[in-house]
Amino acid sequence: MRIHKEGYKIIATTFGIAAIVIILSFLIIGNTIATKIISGFGILVFLVIVRFFRCPNRVATLGENLVVAAADGKIVRVKKVKENEFLKGECIQVSIFMSIFNVHVNYYPVGGEIIYSKYHDGKYIVAFHSKSSEKNERTSIAVRCANGDRVLFRQIAGYIARRVVLYAKEGEHANQCSEVGFIKFGSRIDIFLPTDAKIKIKKGDNVRACQTIIAELPERG
């Protein structure tokens, strides 16, 4: 288990603040029960922050026609929708909600050419709300797969999340299950698939990034 680079600064800051609070509590009120409670709380907060930025090593499930989970979390939506930003048509939306306890590294669900990458400023509606896909701070990334299909996915900030980090750049090649970015604290990933994709999950399922198969894209001549 390693710590993701996006957490280095926050972890160091949290450690410094916790250490100062604990030292001051001993100096001001001495070795009392109150000091022990404060110390315990400071250590707990630090450990929670460290755990949040964990980046586990995993054996990925790869395949040209496979769409794998872009993040750890729970499937909160599987629905046919009209995507108006880039695909401009009907598709199947699969949404993964990440709680504060999930790993928050985001990965490419498919491999191919990055043909669209854009950051959108926005609000901070709770991430499991259907409108968060259009209203919240978010990024949109589209990849052209080997069979010619275009798969769009979004990183969406939630009520607690206040920063979306994106690494994708248009024109570059995306390797399936390589890192696409990070969302700091509770958040969501939306994946928009062709309507003839074979969906392999259902609402309520828990998924693991790079290992759970979300869908299978059709073979195209």
C-alpha positions as CSV (number, residue, x, y, z in Angstrom):
1,M,0.0,0.0,0.0
2,R,1.4,3.4,-1.0
3,I,0.2,7.0,-0.4
4,H,-0.9,8.9,-3.5
5,K,1.1,12.0,-4.4
6,E,-2.0,14.2,-4.2
7,G,-2.1,13.6,-0.4
8,Y,1.5,14.5,0.5
9,K,0.8,18.2,1.2
10,I,-2.5,17.6,3.0
11,I,-1.0,14.8,5.1
12,A,2.0,16.9,6.1
13,T,-0.3,19.8,7.0
14,T,-2.6,17.6,9.1
15,F,0.3,16.1,10.9
16,G,1.7,19.5,11.7
17,I,-1.6,20.9,13.0
18,A,-2.3,17.7,15.1
19,A,1.2,17.8,16.6
20,I,0.9,21.5,17.6
21,V,-2.6,21.0,19.1
22,I,-1.4,18.0,21.1
23,I,1.8,19.7,22.4
24,L,-0.1,22.9,23.3
25,S,-2.8,20.9,25.2
26,F,0.0,19.2,27.3
27,L,1.6,22.6,28.0
28,I,-1.6,24.4,28.9
29,I,-3.7,21.9,30.7
30,G,-1.1,19.2,31.6
31,N,-1.4,15.4,31.4
32,T,-5.2,15.2,32.0
33,I,-8.1,13.2,30.6
34,A,-9.0,16.1,28.4
35,T,-5.5,16.2,27.0
36,K,-5.7,12.5,26.2
37,I,-9.0,12.9,24.5
38,I,-7.6,15.8,22.4
39,S,-4.5,13.7,21.6
40,G,-6.6,10.7,20.6
41,F,-8.8,12.8,18.4
42,G,-5.8,14.4,16.7
43,I,-4.2,11.1,16.0
44,L,-7.5,9.7,14.7
45,V,-8.0,12.6,12.2
46,F,-4.5,12.1,11.0
47,L,-4.9,8.4,10.4
48,V,-8.2,9.0,8.6
49,I,-6.5,11.5,6.2
50,V,-3.6,9.1,5.6
51,R,-6.1,6.2,4.8
52,F,-8.1,8.4,2.5
53,F,-5.1,9.0,0.2
54,R,-4.1,5.3,0.0
55,C,-3.3,4.0,-3.4
56,P,-3.4,0.2,-3.5
57,N,-1.6,-2.0,-6.0
58,R,-4.1,-4.1,-8.0
59,V,-4.0,-6.6,-10.8
60,A,-6.1,-5.0,-13.5
61,T,-8.7,-6.6,-15.7
62,L,-7.9,-5.5,-19.3
63,G,-9.5,-5.9,-22.6
64,E,-10.1,-3.8,-25.8
65,N,-13.8,-4.3,-25.6
66,L,-14.1,-4.2,-21.8
67,V,-15.2,-1.2,-19.8
68,V,-13.9,-1.5,-16.2
69,A,-14.8,0.5,-13.1
70,A,-13.0,3.9,-13.1
71,A,-13.2,4.1,-9.3
72,D,-14.1,2.2,-6.1
73,G,-17.6,2.7,-4.9
74,K,-21.3,1.8,-5.3
75,I,-23.3,1.9,-8.5
76,V,-26.0,4.5,-8.0
77,R,-27.4,4.9,-11.5
78,V,-27.7,2.7,-14.6
79,K,-30.0,4.5,-17.0
80,K,-30.4,5.5,-20.7
81,V,-29.9,9.3,-21.0
82,K,-29.2,11.9,-23.6
83,E,-25.6,13.3,-23.2
84,N,-25.5,16.9,-24.5
85,E,-21.9,18.0,-23.8
86,F,-19.9,15.9,-26.2
87,L,-21.6,12.7,-27.4
88,K,-24.8,14.6,-28.4
89,G,-27.0,11.6,-28.3
90,E,-28.5,8.8,-26.3
91,C,-26.2,6.6,-24.3
92,I,-26.2,4.5,-21.1
93,Q,-25.1,6.3,-18.0
94,V,-23.4,4.3,-15.2
95,S,-22.6,6.3,-12.1
96,I,-20.2,5.2,-9.3
97,F,-20.5,7.0,-5.9
98,M,-17.4,7.2,-3.8
99,S,-17.9,7.6,-0.1
100,I,-15.1,9.2,2.1
101,F,-14.0,5.6,3.0
102,N,-13.4,4.5,-0.6
103,V,-10.1,4.8,-2.5
104,H,-10.3,8.0,-4.5
105,V,-7.8,7.4,-7.3
106,N,-9.6,7.5,-10.7
107,Y,-8.6,5.4,-13.7
108,Y,-9.3,5.2,-17.4
109,P,-12.2,2.7,-17.8
110,V,-11.1,2.1,-21.4
111,G,-8.0,2.6,-23.5
112,G,-7.6,4.6,-26.7
113,E,-7.1,8.2,-27.9
114,I,-8.1,11.0,-25.7
115,I,-10.3,13.2,-27.9
116,Y,-11.8,15.5,-25.3
117,S,-10.8,16.8,-21.9
118,K,-12.4,19.7,-20.2
119,Y,-12.7,21.1,-16.7
120,H,-16.0,22.7,-15.6
121,D,-16.4,25.0,-12.6
122,G,-19.6,24.5,-10.6
123,K,-21.6,23.9,-7.5
124,Y,-21.2,21.3,-4.7
125,I,-24.5,19.3,-4.6
126,V,-24.3,15.9,-2.9
127,A,-22.6,13.6,-5.4
128,F,-25.3,10.9,-5.4
129,H,-27.9,13.5,-6.6
130,S,-28.7,13.1,-10.4
131,K,-28.2,16.8,-11.0
132,S,-24.6,16.7,-9.8
133,S,-23.5,15.4,-13.2
134,E,-24.5,18.7,-14.8
135,K,-24.3,21.3,-11.9
136,N,-21.2,20.4,-9.8
137,E,-17.5,21.1,-10.4
138,R,-16.4,18.4,-12.7
139,T,-14.2,17.2,-15.6
140,S,-15.3,15.5,-18.8
141,I,-13.0,13.1,-20.7
142,A,-13.7,11.2,-23.9
143,V,-11.7,8.3,-25.3
144,R,-12.0,6.8,-28.8
145,C,-11.7,3.0,-28.3
146,A,-10.1,0.5,-30.6
147,N,-13.5,-0.4,-32.1
148,G,-14.3,3.2,-32.9
149,D,-16.7,3.8,-30.0
150,R,-16.4,7.0,-28.0
151,V,-16.7,6.6,-24.2
152,L,-17.2,9.7,-22.1
153,F,-16.7,9.8,-18.4
154,R,-16.8,12.5,-15.7
155,Q,-15.1,13.2,-12.4
156,I,-17.7,15.0,-10.2
157,A,-17.0,16.8,-7.0
158,G,-19.5,16.2,-4.2
159,Y,-20.7,18.2,-1.2
160,I,-17.5,17.6,0.7
161,A,-15.1,17.3,-2.2
162,R,-13.7,20.7,-3.2
163,R,-11.0,19.8,-5.7
164,V,-10.9,17.6,-8.8
165,V,-7.5,16.7,-10.2
166,L,-7.3,15.7,-13.9
167,Y,-4.2,14.4,-15.8
168,A,-5.8,13.8,-19.2
169,K,-4.7,15.8,-22.2
170,E,-6.3,15.8,-25.6
171,G,-4.3,14.0,-28.3
172,E,-2.6,11.7,-25.9
173,H,-3.0,7.9,-25.6
174,A,-4.9,6.6,-22.6
175,N,-3.9,3.2,-21.3
176,Q,-6.8,1.3,-19.7
177,C,-6.5,1.4,-15.9
178,S,-3.8,4.0,-15.8
179,E,-4.5,7.0,-13.5
180,V,-6.7,9.7,-15.0
181,G,-6.9,11.8,-11.8
182,F,-8.0,12.1,-8.2
183,I,-11.0,13.6,-6.4
184,K,-10.4,14.9,-2.9
185,F,-13.1,13.5,-0.5
186,G,-16.6,12.2,-1.3
187,S,-17.4,12.3,-5.0
188,R,-18.7,10.4,-8.1
189,I,-17.7,9.1,-11.5
190,D,-20.2,9.0,-14.4
191,I,-19.5,6.8,-17.5
192,F,-21.4,7.2,-20.7
193,L,-21.6,4.2,-23.0
194,P,-23.0,3.3,-26.4
195,T,-26.7,2.1,-26.1
196,D,-25.7,-1.3,-27.5
197,A,-23.0,-1.9,-24.8
198,K,-23.7,-5.1,-22.7
199,I,-24.0,-3.8,-19.1
200,K,-22.5,-6.2,-16.6
201,I,-23.5,-4.5,-13.3
202,K,-26.7,-3.2,-11.7
203,K,-27.7,-0.4,-9.4
204,G,-26.6,-1.2,-5.8
205,D,-23.5,-3.2,-6.8
206,N,-20.2,-2.4,-5.1
207,V,-17.3,-2.1,-7.6
208,R,-13.5,-2.0,-7.5
209,A,-11.5,0.2,-9.8
210,C,-9.7,-1.6,-12.6
211,Q,-11.1,-5.0,-11.6
212,T,-14.9,-4.9,-11.9
213,I,-16.2,-5.1,-15.5
214,I,-18.9,-2.5,-16.0
215,A,-19.8,-3.3,-19.6
216,E,-18.6,-5.0,-22.8
217,L,-18.5,-2.9,-26.0
218,P,-19.7,-4.5,-29.2
219,E,-17.4,-5.8,-32.0
220,R,-17.6,-3.4,-35.0
221,G,-16.5,-4.2,-38.5
